[in-house]
């Protein structure tokens, strides 16, 4: 009986993860090109904010501001 509970719990967690992934994709579609580049370079290419700023020829403060804005807007999609 405990095994069934664990399976149901696992399925629920998987479903929530799939839902969150879809919401994340929907959110990312709404970003500007520059915002998408910040996300890709920082999270996928694992560049620091300073490296992203240099790559995009922006100030580090501007990239940091963009990143903060993205994260703030993203939070409701993951709740």
Residue pairs with C-beta under 8 A, 6 or more apart in sequence:
20 77
20 78
23 77
23 78
24 74
24 77
24 78
26 77
27 73
27 74
27 77
28 36
28 39
31 39
31 70
34 56
34 58
34 66
35 66
35 69
35 70
37 52
37 56
38 52
38 56
38 63
38 66
38 67
38 70
39 70
41 47
41 51
41 52
41 55
41 56
42 48
42 49
42 52
42 67
47 55
49 60
49 63
49 64
49 67
50 60
52 63
53 59
53 60
53 62
53 63
56 63
